[in-house]
Amino acid sequence: MTVDPGMVVNSTFDVDGGYRAMSAILSSASPDGVFAVNDFAAIGALGAIREHRLEVGRDIAANCSTCHHGDRHRGDAIPELAGMDKTTIVLRVKQFRDGTRPSTIMQQLAKGYTDAQIEAAASYLAAQKR
């Protein structure tokens, strides 16, 4: 990953500092990812993200909709993810990513996601109605 020095914001290591730093970033850019120095700063950053009406889980899950939308009836090969149990989604995506679940496409796609991104997308998808 390449870090753009213009996107680095110095702040305090607390919730308020994370909020202020993320607000500053979002006022001029739309980053693909964010690194917070600790959990407190991350919680503050999430507050700013929500205020900007961004939803991390929804935005990641949008990538899944090309194949896994409710209009397809292909059985288990390409299951609908909306309303599926979160634990099942997380387990399967991690298995794809780690190469322990066979696939033609999903292994490559899943390698691009961190545990946190998988959890966020799974939470969003599980909360959707079928």
Number of C-alpha atoms within 10 A of each C-alpha: 3 4 7 7 7 7 16 13 14 10 15 15 16 16 19 19 20 28 22 20 22 26 20 14 18 15 9 9 10 9 10 5 6 12 9 15 13 12 13 18 24 22 18 22 25 20 19 22 17 11 11 12 9 13 16 16 18 16 14 18 22 13 12 16 14 8 13 19 16 13 8 11 12 10 8 7 9 12 15 21 24 20 15 18 14 20 12 13 19 19 15 15 22 21 16 21 20 13 15 11 14 11 11 8 9 16 19 13 14 18 14 10 15 12 10 10 17 21 20 20 24 27 21 20 26 18 13 11 10 12
